[in-house]
């Protein structure tokens, strides 16, 4: 798993997916105030965190904050997008090829988060900063209505926001349970 060549291929695949993901959001970003931009394209930002994590591994460096952000956002937005696509299929009454591609790619996001757990180690401050980032993002998405648009699902945005809140709680709990947390915070 941590072979240099495999990691390089994984980096390239995720980097290309990240670029595609940001491109996917171009329409929504064109209508979004600039100060909300970091919080709108959730999935590409999650894979960007993974790209940074992989790059750090390749240069034999480590960041607990990147570990925590990658782990939580990959799972949260991977699972979120899979469920939203299934809901969209039910809403429109048929399955789309784009929706199937999104289900596959976002499922792989969550799987990748779990595959990198053996490499991860965080500090308590990384845990808390990540929790604040995720809850802040939920507020931006569902209080300031900057959530990713999913067609006709906009009519149930408040329910999706409630689901997103609990998904945040779950991934934060998973982070604490699955990723080792250093008990003392050293300055390195």
C-alpha positions, 0 to 999 in steps of 0.5 A: 500500500505504501509503495512509492510507485503505487502512492504516485499512481494514487496521487495522480488519480486523486489529483486528476479527480480533484481537478475534475471535482473543482471543475464540476463546481464551476457553475455554482462557484460562479454564483457564490461569493468568494469568501464561501469558495473554500466551503462549497466544493466539499469532495474535491477539497477532501481529495485535495487533502488526500493528495497533500497527505500522499505527497507528504508520505512520498517526501517522508513528512507528516501532518496530523492536521492533514491526516485528520482533515483527509480522513474525516472529509473523505468519509463524510463527503464520500458517504454523503455523495453516495446517499445523495445520488441514491436519493436523486435516483429515487426522486427522478425515477431512474439511474443515470450514468453520471450518478453511477460514476459519482457513486463509484468515485465517492465510495472510493473516497471513503475506502481510501480514508480507511486504507490510510489509517495505518499511516495516520497519527494526530494530536488533540489540537488536530482533532479539535481543529478538524471538528471545528472545520467540519461543523463550520462547513455544515453551517456555511452549507445549511445556514448560509445555503452554500451546500452542493446543489443536487437538482430537485433535492434542494426542496429537502435541504433542511433534512439533508442539513440535519443528516449532514450534521449527524454525519459530521458527528459520526466521522469525528467519532470515527476519527477519535476511535480509529486514528491514534491520538497522541496524548501529549502535544509536542511542538513537532 
